[in-house]
């Protein structure tokens, strides 16, 4: 993402032309960072653990969906979303997730297959 997608033009101009230095809290208020943590490493590890617990197919699909549709038109975005959803619904990890859910167990996902 570029600066123009994160802040209004007047803010981008001010930051660029002044070279202003600022702390994480101001960066957060400008939407330049997602959050400010007292222990960034612990926060990053907790986030990684949350993501790791999800189906790798679902995580990759969500990432792909955002990358491919963020600025796309509605019709194109829905077509891409439909294709990605079908791919996920038909995946081995989806079957693992359903089976684990029925058994009230945590799923043990397989590594995501990378498309050639």
N, C-alpha and C positions, 0 to 999 in steps of 0.2 A: 504494500500500500504506500502511496506517496503522500506527502504533506498536504497536497490539495484535496485529498479524499478525507483527511482527518480534521482539518480546521478551516474556518472561513478565510477568504483571501486576505482580509486585513490583518488577521493574526499571523498568517504565513509570511506576509510582507514584513511585519514588525519583527518577528523572530529572525528572519533572514537578514534584514538590514541592520539590526542592532547586535546580532550575535549574543543575545542575552543568555546568561547562564541561569538555570533554575533547578530547584530540587524536585524530587519525585512527586510531592503533593501538587505542585503547580503543573507538572507534566500530566498528572491524573486529571486535573481540572480542565486541561486543554485537550483531553482525550488522546494523548500521545502514548499513554501506557494503560494497561488494563487495571492495574492495582498497585498499591504501595504496601509492602509487608515489612514487619519488624524482622522477620527471619525469612528472607527470600528463598534460601535453599530448602527449608522445610516446606514452604508453600509450594515450591516447584515439585518437590518429591510427592507431596500430597496430591497435587493435580495429576502428576504422572501416574500415580497409583489409581486414581479415579478413572482415568482414560484406559489404563491397562486392564481394568476389570470389565470393560465393555468389549463387545465383539469387534475384532480388528476390521471385519468387513463393514460394519456399521460406522466405525470411526473414519475409515478411508472413504466410504460413501458420502458421509456428511462433509468431509473436507473437500472432496471433489465437487459436491453439489454447490458449496459456497464459492469455490474457485471458478466454476464454469457458469454460474448464474447470477452472481452478485450484480452485474450491470446488464444482464440479458433482459430481453422483453419477456412478458408474461407467458406467451405461448411457448417460446423456446425453453424458458425455465421449467415449465411444467413437463415438457417432453423429456428434458434431461432428468428431472426428478423421477419421472415414471420409469425410465430405463434403469436408473440407479437402484430404485426400490425393487424392481423385479430381480435384478442381479443379486441383491442382498437377500430377498425372500427365498431364492433358490439355492442359496449357499449352504455349504456344510455347517458353517458356524451358526446359521439360523436354526438348523435342525438341532444342533447341540444346545442352543439357548432354550428352545422350546422343551426339549427333553429334561434339561436341568430344572427349568421352572416347574414342570409337572412333578418332578421328584423333590421339589423344595430344596434344591442344592445349588451351589455356585457353579456356573458353567466353567468348563476347562476348554477354552477355545484353541483351535488349531491356528498356526500362523496363516496370515492372509496370503492367498495366491496372487502373485504379481502378474498382471496381464502382459503378454508378450507383444 
